[in-house]
Amino acid sequence: MTARWNLLHEKVSHHLQAIYADVVLDTPVGELATQLINAIGLKENDDVVLPEAHCNYWDEDDIIMITYGDSVINEHERPLFTLFRFLHTYCKNTVNNVHILPFFPYSSDDGFSVIDYSSVNESLGDWPEVERIAAEYGLMVDLVINHCSARSVWFDNFIKGEGPGSDFFFTGDPSDDLSMVTRPRVSPLLRETQTENGTKYVWCTFSHDQVDFDFRNPKVLLTFIEIIRLYLDKGAKIFRLDAVAFLWKIVGTPCINLPQTHEVIRLIRTLVEHVDPSIILITETNIPNRENLTYFGNANEAHAIYNFSLPPLLVNTMVTGDCRYLKNWMMSMPPAQNGTAYFNFIASHDGIGLRPAEGLLSDDELSSLVHTMQNFGGKISWRASDHGQQKPYEINITLFDAMQGTTEGPDKYQVDRFICAHAIMLGMEGIPGIYIHSLLGTSNDYEKVANTGQNRSINRKRWDYSELEALLDSPYSQHHKVLTRISQLIRIRKAQPAFHPNATQFTLQLGDQIFGYWRQSLDRKQSVFCISNISKEEQSILLSDINLIGTDNWLDLITRDEIKDVGGFLQLKPYQTVWISNQDIE
């Protein structure tokens, strides 16, 4: 064994001792550590990589597009091949990373109820199509780690009481006090299941088709490390740990964000970074902001966390024309340490989550936001509160339709408001993620909602490639306008050192109708003032309020207009954004 391998073994053993402190293990910790290290692909005589602490494996060039494998389809062609063609045709100079949402065989929840983690859904393609995308783009995959499908072989074996998976699932008892359990759904938590070993009550955080794993059994952990190794071999570079906050359960607790969950994430990070330090873990924890931030750990858990508070706060800002809540939140956010980053997004395959806005928006603001989105055709998904009441959990609407007006109703500024929201997000500290349907300016898909009966289907349209191609090639369509303008913003962003995900950020105080922040490159040579009019009235500000240095030459990177008088006024049209920089970088 090499000295580095021994150091890794000690570190993994330490993680395991913390995870299983209250669990009686059949396998000694040292032996289990060896199994896990072998499962990630490292053998005793391998020269193990030593990761460098606080190293950023991302920069301003990184953009992640979020998509289903079949968001774009073409007759007689595998959807993953069509997706590759779409990327090559319309995203080649903008997107460099692709998050393909679960592309495995599944039984419900549009992929998040996985039947088989080791194969590709044959309706999408096969591993060669996935590997082709991974060869040209950074591939982000989902590790659906909290639960799997009730139609999986593992769960069949649980019912039979024999074979792999027979001891993989967490069970409770109807007599248990489960009143403290945090739930994102209103369905019953326990699923009554008849097995060869009698009636079992299987824990189901999300739905009765999504049965929760029991990580008290180290075989479950070992299996997921083997799954990670498989995905690495297929080209994955970024792992999204789906619903990971619910991973560890202890009856009598909220069963969310438990210390063992954090330790499992630290263990996974230790293993993957000793294989390849550039592999990135992103935790998907749709929870209040303060709790979400804990998943950075001390730069030893997630490399990136979903910035879940941004979507509801930014949408609220755009429809109210008031940026106070967004500004207060932004000022309160700690800079991400080197080696960690925020994952910024304002739309995804899910809805606009409202829990991350709790404590940031008042109840009246949340109620007004929900009402406005319903007026724009949005649907509402509900959860059970701590007191058993139903509370709005998320708003289901496409971001394009969420931007069709203000609290006063629809107006003529939908496209401008939509672009303004993206300009704000693209300039912020962090790595941007853009949902394919935002890139395309897709509207609500009511037909799909009617067909599936699921609110989230409203933002999961499948585009026919030929139809989409015609729309994107037409200069008069909303889709062409949106793709052209967002692509322009992305190309500008990618050239600016001040937009590095870890570059300095400072919130500006420019009133309630103008949202602004300042970015400075890591070498301190470039400054960019990002200023947006978030109202439908023209606004003006004194340039002296943002303190432009008179000896520098300033210009707006978006319009290419020079700022000739640093003591003059800046006029902003409704929903106009300017990126004022002291360096002209194209």
C-alpha positions, -999 to +999 in steps of 0.1 A: +000+000+000+012+035-008+014+062+019-012+083+001-036+053+000-031+048+037-039+085+044-071+081+023-080+050+042-076+068+075-098+097+063-126+074+050-125+054+082-129+086+102-160+095+081-175+060+086-170+062+124-189+094+125-217+081+102-222+048+119-215+058+155-249+047+166-252+017+143-239-019+150-220-029+119-214-064+107-183-053+089-153-036+107-149+000+098-114-006+083-127-033+060-156-012+049-133+017+042-112-006+019-144-017+001-155+019-005-121+030-018-120-001-041-155+007-053-145+042-064-118+026-085-087+029-063-066-002-054-040-006-027-010-001-050-025+029-069-008+063-067-037+081-051-042+118-061-039+143-033-065+170-038-055+207-033-076+225-008-096+256-018-090+252-056-115+265-081-122+241-109-145+265-127-143+300-141-164+327-160-165+304-190-187+278-173-224+277-181-246+247-174-277+240-195-304+219-177-325+197-199-343+164-201-329+139-225-361+143-246-368+180-243-361+181-281-373+152-302-371+143-339-389+114-356-368+083-363-339+097-342-329+089-306-336+119-284-301+120-269-287+122-305-312+150-312-302+168-280-265+166-292-275+181-326-294+209-309-264+217-287-241+217-316-263+239-337-276+265-312-254+264-281-219+257-293-204+291-284-224+296-252-230+263-232-201+242-222-217+219-196-250+200-198-271+186-170-292+158-185-319+151-160-323+114-150-319+094-182-324+060-166-354+037-167-380+051-144-416+046-132-428+081-123-418+117-115-402+122-149-371+102-141-367+107-104-382+073-096-353+052-109-358+016-118-323+008-128-293+031-121-269+013-145-287+016-178-301+043-201-338+046-207-340+029-241-366+055-253-338+081-250-308+061-264-279+042-249-246+049-232-228+058-265-252+088-269-245+099-234-207+095-239-209+114-271-223+145-253-198+140-224-169+140-249-177+176-259-195+191-229-190+187-192-217+162-183-238+167-151-258+137-139-282+131-112-274+108-083-309+100-071-296+090-037-326+092-013-350+068-030-357+046-060-387+032-078-410+008-061-408-011-094-371-017-091-355-052-087-342-040-054-377-034-040-390-066-055-363-084-036-373-064-005-408-078-008-395-114-014-370-110+014-340-122-005-314-110-030-297-076-036-319-048-022-338-070+002-324-049+031-320-016+013-352+002+025-361+023+055-392+012+074-412+027+102-442+019+124-476+035+124-473+039+161-441+060+158-443+097+165-437+111+131-451+145+138-417+162+135-408+148+101-403+175+074-423+167+043-422+182+008-455+164+000-489+158+015-492+120+008-489+096+037-453+091+048-455+053+053-465+029+026-481-004+038-464-032+019-470-069+022-437-089+022-426-125+027-416-113+062-449-098+070-464-063+067-438-036+064-443+002+065-419+016+040-408+052+044-417+074+013-406+110+016-420+119-018-445+094-031-454+058-026-437+050-059-404+065-045-393+042-016-365+056+006-332+039+012-319+029+046-283+043+048-279+027+082-271-004+060-235+003+047-243-019+016-265+010+004-236+034+007-213+009-011-238+005-039-240+042-045-202+045-046-202+018-073-229+038-092-207+070-090-178+050-104-200+038-133-210+074-141-174+086-140-165+059-165-192+071-188-179+107-187-197+124-158-179+154-144-206+170-122-229+151-098-262+165-086-271+149-052-309+148-055-330+154-024-299+145-003-311+165+027-336+137+035-310+109+033-306+099+070-337+092+091-341+090+129-376+086+142-385+114+166-365+140+146-373+162+115-354+136+094-338+163+074-303+179+075-291+154+101-254+152+110-250+118+094-263+132+061-236+159+061-210+132+069-221+110+040-216+140+016-181+146+031-173+110+026-184+111-011-164+142-016-133+126-001-136+096-024-143+114-057-116+141-052-090+115-046-099+100-080-101+133-098-101+167-079-120+184-108-151+163-101-179+186-087-206+177-063-237+199-062-263+194-034-299+198-043-315+209-010-347+228-015-349+242+020-347+275+038-316+296+029-298+293+063-300+255+062-290+253+025-258+272+033-247+245+057-241+221+028-209+239+020-195+226+053-161+240+057-153+237+020-154+200+026-189+190+015-206+203-016-185+221-041-216+240-051-251+244-037-283+253-055-290+289-048-326+281-041-336+315-027-327+333-059-357+322-081-386+333-058-368+365-048-359+375-083-394+367-097-409+386-069-386+416-077-395+416-113-433+414-108-434+440-080-408+464-094-393+465-059-358+450-052-357+455-014-360+418-005-336+407-032-311+433-021-313+425+016-308+388+009-279+394-014-262+416+012-266+388+038-251+360+016-215+351+026-190+349-002-184+313-012-149+302-001-125+292-028-132+256-037-169+262-034-194+282-055-231+290-056-250+273-084-273+301-096-305+294-115-339+310-119-358+282-136-356+244-136-375+213-144-392+218-110-413+249-101-403+280-082-397+267-047-412+288-019-396+272+012-363+289+004-381+322+005-395+316+040-381+342+064-370+363+034-404+372+020-433+381+043-464+359+043-482+388+025-455+390-002-456+352-007-494+353-009-493+381-035-466+363-055-487+331-056-518+350-066-499+368-094-485+336-108-519+320-108-532+350-128-504+342-153-516+306-157-494+290-130-503+261-108-495+256-071-481+225-055-487+220-017-469+205+013-479+197+048-466+223+074-453+213+108-488+217+122-505+196+095-517+225+075-513+227+037-489+255+026-477+264-009-445+245-017-438+257-052-452+276-081-454+256-113-450+279-143-425+286-171-402+315-163-412+331-196-449+332-186-440+342-150-425+374-166-456+383-186-465+412-164-465+426-128-488+424-099-510+448-118-514+423-147-499+414-181-482+441-201-459+447-232-426+441-214-426+403-212-394+396-232-375+426-218-384+416-182-374+380-189-340+391-204-335+414-174-339+386-150-313+365-168-289+394-170-291+398-132-285+361-127-257+358-153-236+386-136-239+373-101-213+355-080-216+318-088-220+293-117-250+300-139-275+272-148-300+279-175-330+256-181-335+247-218-370+261-218-357+295-206-331+295-234-360+288-258-386+312-243-411+283-239-446+291-227-468+271-203-477+236-216-513+232-205-518+202-228-491+182-210-505+191-176-539+177-188-523+145-201-502+138-170-523+153-142-490+167-128-485+204-122-448+203-129-455+192-165-464+228-173-426+235-176-415+202-192-425+206-229-411+183-255-403+203-286-405+188-321-371+196-335-384+206-369-410+229-354-385+244-330-359+249-358-384+269-378-393+291-348-356+297-339-348+306-374-377+332-376-366+366-364-402+374-354-407+346-330-404+350-292-381+320-292-356+335-317-356+368-298-350+351-264-323+327-276-305+355-295-305+379-265-296+354-238-269+339-261-254+374-265-254+380-227-237+346-222-210+353-247-203+387-231-202+371-196-177+344-207-152+370-217-151+389-184-127+379-156-149+399-132-176+373-137-155+345-123-179+326-100-156+335-070-149+371-080-157+398-054-193+410-053-207+440-035-243+451-034-251+486-045-277+509-029-295+526-058-331+527-046-359+502-048-365+503-086-328+498-096-310+466-086-272+468-088-240+451-077-203+454-084-180+426-094-142+427-094-119+401-110-096+380-088-066+399-100-084+432-093-078+446-128-114+445-140-145+460-124-180+456-137-210+475-124-242+454-131-272+477-129-308+468-138-340+488-140-365+463-125-395+485-131-416+494-161-408+531-157-377+547-171-352+554-144-321+575-141-292+575-116-262+597-110-231+579-121-213+595-092-235+572-070-216+542-082-183+560-079-167+553-113-130+561-113-124+591-135-090+580-148-105+548-163-124+544-196-158+530-190-183+514-214-215+493-213-204+458-224-240+451-236-247+481-258-210+490-264-218+526-255-189+545-239-195+564-206-180+598-214-191+617-183-186+598-150-203+625-132-234+626-154-267+607-154-274+571-165-307+567-182-323+532-180-352+521-201-378+497-185-360+465-176-327+475-192-295+461-178-261+477-182-227+460-174-204+490-171-167+479-172-133+495-172-120+469-196-133+464-231-132+426-234-152+411-263 
